[in-house]
Amino acid sequence: MSAPDELRRRKRALRARVRSAREAASEADRAGWSREIARRLLALAEIRDAATVMAFSSFGSEVDTRPVLERLLAEGRVVVLPRVEGGRIVPVELRPDSRLTPASFGALEPEGDPIPPEAIEAVVVPGLAFDRHGYRVGYGGGFYDRFLPLLRDEVPRVGVCFALQLVEEVPHGPGDVPVGLVVTQEEVIRCR
């Protein structure tokens, strides 16, 4: 088996294991954990000081991002959500009156005009698993690994996950882009 095939196999196994553990947690536990993650995330200076924050619309058993999105909008911040077009992430502003449509994988995506990646001042990144070095494994499309390098170097990249999604090591290769912080319901990890 070639090295790229072995890396894909290891990532696939990690995805399945962590997704199963996340889905085994009760809805009540996930809701409580999500509230604590939102509290920790919104208290970060990196998020507090950002006028334009890109987050994501959660779905399924992911960390519930609705409280984060609602709070940022209520504070008058520019909130940006990803929209997938042609295999890449396009950042689009979320407004209180934005029309949201479900993507093929379940997340809601805003309609509207794209904003330039250089306008983003902080980004909240989803993932199925993270490690303490900031490496993550998502759903396998590589969307964030292609998008994050488009941001200015100083833009904080903050992963959010439940503590049970934090693993010893995420298998990674040269194209995998780590985040600088990971927020769980138990801690804030500064990766670099």
LOKE-982085 format. One record per residue: residue number from 1; x negated, z, y negated of N, C-alpha, C, O in turn. Coordinates in nm, 2 decimals, decimal comma. Layout:
<atoms>
  nr   n_xx   n_zz   n_yy  ca_xx  ca_zz  ca_yy   c_xx   c_zz   c_yy   o_xx   o_zz   o_yy
 NUM      X      Z      Y      X      Z      Y      X      Z      Y      X      Z      Y
...
</atoms>
This chain:
<atoms>
  nr   n_xx   n_zz   n_yy  ca_xx  ca_zz  ca_yy   c_xx   c_zz   c_yy   o_xx   o_zz   o_yy
   1  -0,09   0,00   0,12   0,00   0,00   0,00  -0,09   0,00  -0,12  -0,18   0,08  -0,13
   2  -0,06  -0,09  -0,22  -0,14  -0,10  -0,34  -0,12   0,02  -0,43  -0,02   0,09  -0,41
   3  -0,21   0,05  -0,52  -0,20   0,16  -0,61  -0,07   0,15  -0,69   0,00   0,26  -0,71
   4  -0,03   0,04  -0,75   0,10   0,03  -0,82   0,22   0,06  -0,73   0,32   0,12  -0,78
   5   0,21   0,01  -0,61   0,32   0,04  -0,52   0,33   0,18  -0,48   0,44   0,24  -0,47
   6   0,22   0,25  -0,46   0,21   0,39  -0,43   0,27   0,47  -0,55   0,34   0,57  -0,53
   7   0,23   0,43  -0,67   0,28   0,50  -0,79   0,43   0,49  -0,80   0,50   0,59  -0,83
   8   0,49   0,37  -0,78   0,63   0,35  -0,78   0,70   0,43  -0,67   0,81   0,49  -0,70
   9   0,64   0,44  -0,56   0,70   0,52  -0,45   0,70   0,67  -0,48   0,80   0,73  -0,46
  10   0,59   0,72  -0,54   0,59   0,86  -0,58   0,69   0,89  -0,69   0,76   0,99  -0,69
  11   0,70   0,80  -0,79   0,80   0,82  -0,90   0,94   0,82  -0,84   1,03   0,90  -0,88
  12   0,97   0,72  -0,75   1,10   0,71  -0,69   1,14   0,84  -0,62   1,25   0,89  -0,63
  13   1,05   0,89  -0,54   1,07   1,02  -0,47   1,09   1,13  -0,56   1,18   1,22  -0,54
  14   1,02   1,14  -0,67   1,03   1,25  -0,77   1,17   1,23  -0,84   1,24   1,33  -0,86
  15   1,21   1,11  -0,88   1,34   1,09  -0,94   1,45   1,14  -0,85   1,54   1,22  -0,90
  16   1,45   1,11  -0,72   1,55   1,15  -0,63   1,56   1,30  -0,62   1,66   1,36  -0,62
  17   1,44   1,36  -0,60   1,44   1,51  -0,58   1,49   1,58  -0,70   1,57   1,67  -0,69
  18   1,44   1,54  -0,82   1,48   1,61  -0,94   1,63   1,59  -0,98   1,70   1,68  -1,02
  19   1,67   1,46  -0,96   1,81   1,43  -0,99   1,90   1,51  -0,90   2,01   1,57  -0,95
  20   1,87   1,52  -0,78   1,95   1,60  -0,68   1,95   1,75  -0,72   2,06   1,81  -0,72
  21   1,84   1,80  -0,76   1,84   1,94  -0,81   1,92   1,96  -0,94   1,99   2,06  -0,95
  22   1,91   1,87  -1,03   1,99   1,88  -1,15   2,14   1,87  -1,13   2,21   1,95  -1,18
  23   2,18   1,78  -1,04   2,32   1,77  -1,01   2,37   1,88  -0,93   2,49   1,91  -0,92
  24   2,28   1,95  -0,86   2,33   2,07  -0,78   2,36   2,19  -0,87   2,43   2,28  -0,82
  25   2,30   2,19  -0,99   2,33   2,30  -1,08   2,48   2,29  -1,12   2,53   2,18  -1,14
  26   2,54   2,41  -1,14   2,68   2,41  -1,18   2,70   2,35  -1,32   2,61   2,36  -1,41
  27   2,82   2,30  -1,35   2,85   2,25  -1,49   2,83   2,36  -1,59   2,78   2,34  -1,70
  28   2,88   2,48  -1,55   2,87   2,60  -1,64   2,72   2,63  -1,67   2,69   2,66  -1,79
  29   2,63   2,63  -1,57   2,49   2,65  -1,60   2,43   2,55  -1,69   2,36   2,58  -1,78
  30   2,46   2,42  -1,66   2,41   2,31  -1,74   2,46   2,32  -1,88   2,38   2,29  -1,97
  31   2,58   2,36  -1,90   2,64   2,37  -2,04   2,56   2,48  -2,11   2,53   2,47  -2,23
  32   2,54   2,60  -2,05   2,47   2,71  -2,11   2,33   2,67  -2,14   2,28   2,70  -2,25
  33   2,26   2,61  -2,05   2,12   2,57  -2,07   2,12   2,47  -2,18   2,02   2,47  -2,26
  34   2,21   2,37  -2,19   2,21   2,27  -2,29   2,22   2,34  -2,43   2,16   2,30  -2,52
  35   2,31   2,44  -2,44   2,32   2,51  -2,57   2,19   2,57  -2,61   2,15   2,57  -2,73
  36   2,12   2,64  -2,52   1,99   2,70  -2,55   1,89   2,60  -2,58   1,81   2,62  -2,67
  37   1,89   2,49  -2,51   1,79   2,38  -2,55   1,82   2,33  -2,69   1,73   2,30  -2,76
  38   1,95   2,31  -2,72   1,98   2,26  -2,86   1,93   2,36  -2,96   1,88   2,32  -3,06
  39   1,95   2,49  -2,93   1,91   2,59  -3,03   1,76   2,58  -3,05   1,71   2,58  -3,16
  40   1,68   2,58  -2,94   1,54   2,57  -2,95   1,49   2,44  -3,02   1,40   2,45  -3,10
  41   1,55   2,33  -2,98   1,51   2,20  -3,04   1,54   2,20  -3,19   1,45   2,16  -3,27
  42   1,65   2,24  -3,23   1,69   2,24  -3,37   1,61   2,34  -3,46   1,60   2,32  -3,58
  43   1,55   2,44  -3,39   1,46   2,54  -3,46   1,32   2,49  -3,48   1,24   2,54  -3,56
  44   1,28   2,38  -3,41   1,15   2,33  -3,42   1,12   2,27  -3,56   1,21   2,20  -3,61
  45   1,01   2,30  -3,62   0,97   2,25  -3,75   0,97   2,10  -3,75   1,01   2,03  -3,84
  46   0,93   2,04  -3,63   0,92   1,90  -3,62   1,05   1,83  -3,63   1,06   1,72  -3,68
  47   1,16   1,90  -3,59   1,29   1,84  -3,60   1,36   1,89  -3,74   1,42   1,81  -3,81
  48   1,34   2,01  -3,77   1,39   2,07  -3,90   1,34   1,99  -4,02   1,42   1,96  -4,11
  49   1,22   1,94  -4,02   1,16   1,87  -4,13   1,18   1,72  -4,13   1,14   1,65  -4,23
  50   1,25   1,67  -4,03   1,26   1,52  -4,02   1,40   1,48  -4,08   1,50   1,54  -4,04
  51   1,39   1,39  -4,17   1,52   1,34  -4,23   1,59   1,23  -4,14   1,71   1,22  -4,15
  52   1,51   1,17  -4,06   1,56   1,06  -3,97   1,52   1,10  -3,83   1,40   1,09  -3,80
  53   1,61   1,13  -3,75   1,59   1,18  -3,61   1,65   1,08  -3,51   1,77   1,06  -3,52
  54   1,57   1,03  -3,42   1,63   0,96  -3,31   1,65   1,05  -3,19   1,56   1,12  -3,15
  55   1,77   1,05  -3,13   1,80   1,12  -3,01   1,86   1,03  -2,91   1,83   0,91  -2,91
  56   1,94   1,08  -2,82   2,01   0,99  -2,72   2,14   1,05  -2,69   2,17   1,17  -2,71
  57   2,23   0,96  -2,64   2,36   1,00  -2,60   2,35   1,03  -2,45   2,33   0,95  -2,37
  58   2,37   1,16  -2,42   2,35   1,20  -2,28   2,47   1,16  -2,20   2,58   1,13  -2,25
  59   2,45   1,15  -2,07   2,56   1,12  -1,97   2,53   1,19  -1,84   2,42   1,23  -1,81
  60   2,63   1,20  -1,76   2,61   1,26  -1,63   2,57   1,41  -1,64   2,62   1,48  -1,72
  61   2,47   1,44  -1,56   2,42   1,58  -1,55   2,30   1,60  -1,65   2,23   1,71  -1,63
  62   2,28   1,51  -1,74   2,17   1,53  -1,84   2,19   1,65  -1,93   2,31   1,70  -1,94
  63   2,09   1,69  -2,00   2,10   1,79  -2,11   2,21   1,73  -2,21   2,20   1,62  -2,25
  64   2,31   1,81  -2,24   2,41   1,77  -2,33   2,36   1,76  -2,48   2,32   1,86  -2,53
  65   2,35   1,64  -2,53   2,30   1,62  -2,67   2,40   1,62  -2,77   2,37   1,62  -2,89
  66   2,53   1,63  -2,74   2,63   1,63  -2,84   2,61   1,74  -2,95   2,63   1,70  -3,07
  67   2,58   1,86  -2,91   2,57   1,96  -3,02   2,45   1,93  -3,11   2,46   1,96  -3,23
  68   2,35   1,87  -3,06   2,23   1,83  -3,15   2,28   1,72  -3,24   2,25   1,72  -3,36
  69   2,34   1,61  -3,19   2,39   1,50  -3,27   2,48   1,55  -3,38   2,47   1,51  -3,49
  70   2,58   1,63  -3,34   2,68   1,68  -3,44   2,61   1,76  -3,55   2,65   1,75  -3,66
  71   2,52   1,85  -3,51   2,45   1,94  -3,61   2,37   1,85  -3,71   2,37   1,87  -3,83
  72   2,30   1,76  -3,65   2,21   1,67  -3,74   2,30   1,59  -3,84   2,27   1,58  -3,95
  73   2,41   1,54  -3,79   2,50   1,46  -3,87   2,56   1,55  -3,98   2,58   1,52  -4,09
  74   2,60   1,67  -3,94   2,66   1,77  -4,03   2,57   1,81  -4,14   2,61   1,84  -4,25
  75   2,44   1,81  -4,11   2,33   1,84  -4,21   2,30   1,72  -4,30   2,21   1,73  -4,39
  76   2,36   1,61  -4,28   2,34   1,49  -4,36   2,21   1,42  -4,32   2,16   1,34  -4,40
  77   2,16   1,44  -4,20   2,04   1,37  -4,16   2,08   1,23  -4,11   2,20   1,20  -4,08
  78   1,98   1,14  -4,11   2,00   1,00  -4,05   1,98   1,02  -3,90   1,87   1,06  -3,86
  79   2,08   1,00  -3,82   2,07   1,01  -3,68   2,07   0,87  -3,62   2,15   0,78  -3,65
  80   1,97   0,85  -3,53   1,95   0,72  -3,47   1,97   0,74  -3,31   1,92   0,83  -3,25
  81   2,04   0,64  -3,26   2,05   0,63  -3,11   1,99   0,50  -3,06   1,98   0,40  -3,13
  82   1,94   0,50  -2,93   1,89   0,38  -2,88   2,00   0,29  -2,83   2,11   0,34  -2,78
  83   1,98   0,16  -2,85   2,07   0,06  -2,79   1,97  -0,03  -2,71   1,87  -0,08  -2,76
  84   2,01  -0,06  -2,59   1,92  -0,15  -2,51   1,97  -0,29  -2,52   2,08  -0,33  -2,50
  85   1,87  -0,37  -2,56   1,89  -0,52  -2,58   1,78  -0,59  -2,52   1,66  -0,57  -2,56
  86   1,80  -0,68  -2,43   1,70  -0,76  -2,37   1,58  -0,68  -2,31   1,46  -0,72  -2,33
  87   1,61  -0,57  -2,25   1,51  -0,49  -2,18   1,43  -0,41  -2,28   1,32  -0,35  -2,24
  88   1,47  -0,39  -2,40   1,40  -0,30  -2,49   1,50  -0,21  -2,57   1,61  -0,25  -2,58
  89   1,44  -0,10  -2,63   1,52  -0,01  -2,71   1,52  -0,06  -2,85   1,42  -0,10  -2,91
  90   1,64  -0,07  -2,91   1,66  -0,10  -3,05   1,72   0,02  -3,11   1,83   0,07  -3,07
  91   1,66   0,08  -3,21   1,71   0,20  -3,28   1,82   0,16  -3,37   1,81   0,07  -3,46
  92   1,94   0,23  -3,36   2,06   0,20  -3,44   2,11   0,33  -3,50   2,12   0,43  -3,43
  93   2,14   0,33  -3,63   2,19   0,45  -3,69   2,33   0,48  -3,64   2,42   0,40  -3,63
  94   2,35   0,61  -3,61   2,48   0,67  -3,57   2,54   0,73  -3,70   2,48   0,82  -3,76
  95   2,66   0,68  -3,73   2,73   0,73  -3,84   2,86   0,80  -3,79   2,90   0,77  -3,67
  96   2,92   0,89  -3,87   3,04   0,96  -3,81   3,15   0,86  -3,77   3,23   0,89  -3,69
  97   3,15   0,74  -3,83   3,26   0,64  -3,80   3,20   0,53  -3,71   3,27   0,43  -3,69
  98   3,08   0,55  -3,65   3,03   0,44  -3,56   3,11   0,42  -3,44   3,17   0,52  -3,38
  99   3,12   0,30  -3,40   3,19   0,27  -3,28   3,08   0,27  -3,17   2,98   0,21  -3,18
 100   3,12   0,35  -3,06   3,02   0,37  -2,95   3,08   0,29  -2,83   3,20   0,31  -2,80
 101   2,99   0,22  -2,76   3,04   0,15  -2,64   2,95   0,20  -2,52   2,83   0,22  -2,54
 102   3,01   0,21  -2,40   2,93   0,25  -2,29   2,83   0,14  -2,24   2,87   0,03  -2,23
 103   2,71   0,18  -2,22   2,61   0,09  -2,17   2,63   0,08  -2,02   2,71   0,16  -1,96
 104   2,57  -0,01  -1,95   2,59  -0,04  -1,81   2,55   0,09  -1,73   2,60   0,11  -1,62
 105   2,46   0,17  -1,78   2,41   0,29  -1,70   2,49   0,41  -1,74   2,46   0,52  -1,68
 106   2,58   0,41  -1,84   2,66   0,53  -1,87   2,65   0,59  -2,00   2,75   0,65  -2,05
 107   2,54   0,57  -2,07   2,52   0,63  -2,20   2,60   0,55  -2,30   2,63   0,44  -2,28
 108   2,64   0,62  -2,41   2,71   0,55  -2,52   2,60   0,49  -2,62   2,51   0,56  -2,66
 109   2,63   0,37  -2,66   2,54   0,31  -2,76   2,62   0,27  -2,88   2,73   0,22  -2,87
 110   2,55   0,29  -3,00   2,62   0,25  -3,13   2,62   0,11  -3,16   2,52   0,04  -3,12
 111   2,73   0,06  -3,22   2,72  -0,07  -3,27   2,67  -0,06  -3,41   2,67   0,05  -3,47
 112   2,62  -0,17  -3,47   2,56  -0,16  -3,60   2,43  -0,23  -3,61   2,38  -0,28  -3,51
 113   2,37  -0,22  -3,73   2,24  -0,29  -3,75   2,13  -0,20  -3,71   2,13  -0,08  -3,73
 114   2,02  -0,26  -3,65   1,90  -0,18  -3,62   1,83  -0,13  -3,74   1,85  -0,18  -3,85
 115   1,76  -0,02  -3,72   1,67   0,03  -3,83   1,53   0,01  -3,78   1,51   0,01  -3,66
 116   1,43   0,00  -3,87   1,30  -0,02  -3,83   1,24   0,11  -3,76   1,26   0,22  -3,81
 117   1,16   0,09  -3,65   1,11   0,21  -3,59   1,02   0,30  -3,68   1,01   0,42  -3,67
 118   0,96   0,23  -3,78   0,87   0,31  -3,88   0,95   0,40  -3,97   0,90   0,49  -4,03
 119   1,09   0,39  -3,97   1,17   0,48  -4,05   1,20   0,61  -3,97   1,24   0,71  -4,03
 120   1,17   0,61  -3,84   1,20   0,73  -3,76   1,10   0,84  -3,78   0,98   0,81  -3,78
 121   1,14   0,96  -3,81   1,05   1,07  -3,83   1,03   1,17  -3,72   0,94   1,25  -3,72
 122   1,12   1,17  -3,62   1,11   1,25  -3,50   1,20   1,18  -3,39   1,30   1,12  -3,43
 123   1,16   1,19  -3,27   1,24   1,13  -3,16   1,25   1,23  -3,05   1,16   1,30  -3,00
 124   1,38   1,24  -3,00   1,41   1,33  -2,88   1,42   1,24  -2,76   1,50   1,14  -2,76
 125   1,34   1,26  -2,66   1,33   1,17  -2,55   1,39   1,23  -2,42   1,36   1,34  -2,38
 126   1,47   1,15  -2,35   1,53   1,20  -2,22   1,43   1,18  -2,11   1,32   1,11  -2,13
 127   1,46   1,23  -2,00   1,37   1,21  -1,88   1,43   1,28  -1,76   1,51   1,38  -1,77
 128   1,40   1,24  -1,64   1,44   1,31  -1,52   1,35   1,42  -1,49   1,39   1,52  -1,43
 129   1,22   1,40  -1,52   1,12   1,50  -1,49   1,01   1,50  -1,60   0,98   1,39  -1,64
 130   0,96   1,61  -1,63   0,84   1,62  -1,72   0,74   1,71  -1,66   0,77   1,80  -1,58
 131   0,62   1,70  -1,71   0,52   1,80  -1,67   0,46   1,86  -1,80   0,49   1,81  -1,91
 132   0,37   1,96  -1,79   0,32   2,03  -1,91   0,22   1,95  -1,99   0,17   1,99  -2,09
 133   0,18   1,83  -1,94   0,10   1,74  -2,01   0,18   1,64  -2,09   0,12   1,55  -2,16
 134   0,31   1,64  -2,08   0,40   1,55  -2,16   0,44   1,43  -2,08   0,51   1,35  -2,13
 135   0,38   1,41  -1,96   0,42   1,29  -1,89   0,56   1,31  -1,84   0,61   1,42  -1,80
 136   0,63   1,20  -1,83   0,77   1,20  -1,79   0,80   1,09  -1,70   0,73   0,98  -1,69
 137   0,91   1,10  -1,62   0,96   0,99  -1,54   1,11   0,98  -1,58   1,18   1,08  -1,58
 138   1,15   0,86  -1,62   1,28   0,84  -1,66   1,36   0,77  -1,54   1,34   0,81  -1,43
 139   1,45   0,68  -1,57   1,53   0,62  -1,47   1,47   0,49  -1,42   1,53   0,43  -1,33
 140   1,35   0,46  -1,46   1,27   0,35  -1,40   1,27   0,22  -1,48   1,21   0,12  -1,43
 141   1,33   0,21  -1,59   1,33   0,09  -1,67   1,21   0,07  -1,76   1,18  -0,04  -1,81
 142   1,14   0,18  -1,79   1,02   0,17  -1,88   1,05   0,16  -2,03   0,97   0,12  -2,11
 143   1,18   0,18  -2,06   1,23   0,15  -2,20   1,15   0,24  -2,30   1,10   0,19  -2,40
 144   1,14   0,37  -2,27   1,07   0,46  -2,37   0,92   0,43  -2,37   0,86   0,45  -2,48
 145   0,86   0,39  -2,26   0,72   0,36  -2,26   0,69   0,24  -2,34   0,58   0,23  -2,40
 146   0,78   0,15  -2,35   0,76   0,04  -2,44   0,80   0,07  -2,59   0,74   0,01  -2,68
 147   0,89   0,16  -2,61   0,94   0,19  -2,74   0,85   0,29  -2,82   0,82   0,27  -2,93
 148   0,81   0,40  -2,75   0,73   0,50  -2,82   0,61   0,45  -2,90   0,58   0,50  -3,00
 149   0,53   0,35  -2,84   0,42   0,30  -2,92   0,45   0,23  -3,05   0,36   0,21  -3,13
 150   0,58   0,20  -3,07   0,62   0,13  -3,19   0,63   0,23  -3,31   0,64   0,19  -3,42
 151   0,64   0,36  -3,27   0,65   0,46  -3,38   0,52   0,49  -3,44   0,41   0,46  -3,38
 152   0,52   0,54  -3,56   0,40   0,59  -3,63   0,34   0,70  -3,54   0,41   0,78  -3,48
 153   0,20   0,70  -3,54   0,13   0,80  -3,46   0,18   0,95  -3,48   0,18   1,02  -3,39
 154   0,21   0,98  -3,61   0,24   1,12  -3,64   0,38   1,16  -3,61   0,41   1,28  -3,62
 155   0,46   1,07  -3,56   0,60   1,10  -3,53   0,61   1,19  -3,41   0,56   1,15  -3,30
 156   0,67   1,31  -3,42   0,68   1,39  -3,30   0,77   1,33  -3,19   0,88   1,28  -3,22
 157   0,72   1,34  -3,07   0,80   1,29  -2,96   0,83   1,41  -2,87   0,74   1,47  -2,81
 158   0,96   1,45  -2,86   1,00   1,57  -2,80   1,09   1,54  -2,68   1,20   1,49  -2,70
 159   1,04   1,58  -2,56   1,12   1,57  -2,44   1,21   1,69  -2,43   1,18   1,80  -2,46
 160   1,33   1,66  -2,37   1,42   1,77  -2,34   1,47   1,76  -2,20   1,50   1,66  -2,14
 161   1,47   1,88  -2,13   1,51   1,88  -1,99   1,54   2,03  -1,95   1,50   2,12  -2,02
 162   1,61   2,04  -1,84   1,64   2,18  -1,79   1,51   2,22  -1,72   1,42   2,14  -1,68
 163   1,48   2,35  -1,72   1,36   2,41  -1,66   1,34   2,36  -1,51   1,23   2,34  -1,47
 164   1,45   2,33  -1,44   1,43   2,28  -1,30   1,38   2,14  -1,30   1,35   2,09  -1,19
 165   1,37   2,07  -1,41   1,32   1,94  -1,42   1,17   1,93  -1,46   1,11   1,83  -1,46
 166   1,12   2,05  -1,48   0,98   2,06  -1,51   0,90   2,07  -1,38   0,93   2,16  -1,30
 167   0,80   1,98  -1,36   0,73   1,98  -1,24   0,58   1,99  -1,26   0,54   1,98  -1,38
 168   0,51   2,02  -1,16   0,36   2,05  -1,17   0,29   1,92  -1,22   0,21   1,93  -1,32
 169   0,33   1,81  -1,17   0,26   1,68  -1,22   0,36   1,56  -1,20   0,41   1,54  -1,09
 170   0,37   1,49  -1,30   0,45   1,36  -1,30   0,35   1,25  -1,27   0,25   1,23  -1,34
 171   0,37   1,17  -1,16   0,28   1,06  -1,13   0,28   0,97  -1,25   0,39   0,93  -1,30
 172   0,16   0,92  -1,30   0,16   0,83  -1,41   0,05   0,73  -1,40  -0,05   0,76  -1,34
 173   0,07   0,62  -1,47  -0,03   0,52  -1,48  -0,06   0,48  -1,62  -0,02   0,55  -1,71
 174  -0,14   0,38  -1,64  -0,19   0,34  -1,78  -0,07   0,31  -1,87  -0,09   0,32  -2,00
 175   0,04   0,26  -1,83   0,15   0,22  -1,92   0,24   0,34  -1,95   0,34   0,32  -2,03
 176   0,22   0,46  -1,89   0,31   0,57  -1,92   0,27   0,64  -2,04   0,16   0,69  -2,06
 177   0,37   0,66  -2,13   0,34   0,73  -2,26   0,39   0,87  -2,26   0,51   0,89  -2,25
 178   0,31   0,97  -2,28   0,35   1,11  -2,28   0,42   1,15  -2,41   0,40   1,08  -2,52
 179   0,50   1,26  -2,40   0,55   1,32  -2,53   0,46   1,43  -2,57   0,37   1,47  -2,49
 180   0,48   1,48  -2,69   0,39   1,59  -2,74   0,45   1,73  -2,72   0,37   1,82  -2,72
 181   0,58   1,73  -2,70   0,65   1,86  -2,68   0,75   1,84  -2,57   0,81   1,73  -2,56
 182   0,78   1,95  -2,50   0,89   1,95  -2,40   0,97   2,08  -2,43   0,91   2,19  -2,43
 183   1,10   2,07  -2,44   1,19   2,18  -2,47   1,28   2,20  -2,35   1,35   2,11  -2,31
 184   1,28   2,32  -2,29   1,37   2,36  -2,19   1,45   2,48  -2,24   1,43   2,52  -2,35
 185   1,54   2,53  -2,16   1,62   2,64  -2,20   1,53   2,77  -2,20   1,58   2,87  -2,25
 186   1,41   2,76  -2,14   1,33   2,88  -2,12   1,21   2,88  -2,22   1,16   2,99  -2,25
 187   1,17   2,76  -2,26   1,04   2,76  -2,34   1,03   2,63  -2,42   1,10   2,53  -2,39
 188   0,94   2,63  -2,51   0,89   2,51  -2,58   0,74   2,49  -2,54   0,66   2,58  -2,56
 189   0,72   2,38  -2,49   0,58   2,35  -2,44   0,52   2,25  -2,53   0,57   2,14  -2,56
 190   0,40   2,29  -2,59   0,32   2,20  -2,68   0,22   2,14  -2,59   0,12   2,20  -2,55
 191   0,24   2,01  -2,56   0,16   1,94  -2,46   0,02   1,90  -2,50  -0,08   1,90  -2,42
 192   0,00   1,87  -2,63  -0,14   1,83  -2,68  -0,17   1,91  -2,80  -0,28   1,89  -2,85
</atoms>
